[in-house]
């Protein structure tokens, strides 16, 4: 039983590392009001949500997988809106 637990825990950690940390970690801003990906430039300190017309403290910087960002944009192109829940 412990062997199965170690195998499953190791597989989860390995997948997280390979698919998120080592491969396509992407830092972006998420609007706290609407949950949409905001425009952000970390080097210039620029963050802005076009949907809410807000900036500054209402935008939270988070790390997501780049494939999640691409999926969100693909779904938006088809008219499907996705929201991220940030604290």
ChimeraX attribute file (.defattr): number of C-alpha atoms within 10 A of each C-alpha:
attribute: neighborCount
match mode: 1-to-1
recipient: residues
	/A:1	5
	/A:2	7
	/A:3	8
	/A:4	9
	/A:5	10
	/A:6	11
	/A:7	11
	/A:8	12
	/A:9	11
	/A:10	12
	/A:11	12
	/A:12	11
	/A:13	12
	/A:14	13
	/A:15	11
	/A:16	14
	/A:17	14
	/A:18	11
	/A:19	15
	/A:20	17
	/A:21	15
	/A:22	9
	/A:23	12
	/A:24	16
	/A:25	16
	/A:26	15
	/A:27	15
	/A:28	21
	/A:29	24
	/A:30	26
	/A:31	29
	/A:32	21
	/A:33	14
	/A:34	17
	/A:35	19
	/A:36	21
	/A:37	25
	/A:38	24
	/A:39	17
	/A:40	19
	/A:41	13
	/A:42	12
	/A:43	6
	/A:44	7
	/A:45	8
	/A:46	12
	/A:47	23
	/A:48	20
	/A:49	23
	/A:50	13
	/A:51	13
	/A:52	15
	/A:53	9
	/A:54	16
	/A:55	17
	/A:56	12
	/A:57	10
	/A:58	16
	/A:59	24
	/A:60	18
	/A:61	17
	/A:62	12
	/A:63	14
	/A:64	16
	/A:65	17
	/A:66	17
	/A:67	14
	/A:68	13
	/A:69	14
	/A:70	11
	/A:71	12
	/A:72	18
	/A:73	16
	/A:74	13
	/A:75	13
	/A:76	12
	/A:77	10
	/A:78	8
	/A:79	9
	/A:80	10
	/A:81	12
	/A:82	14
	/A:83	13
	/A:84	13
	/A:85	11
	/A:86	14
	/A:87	5
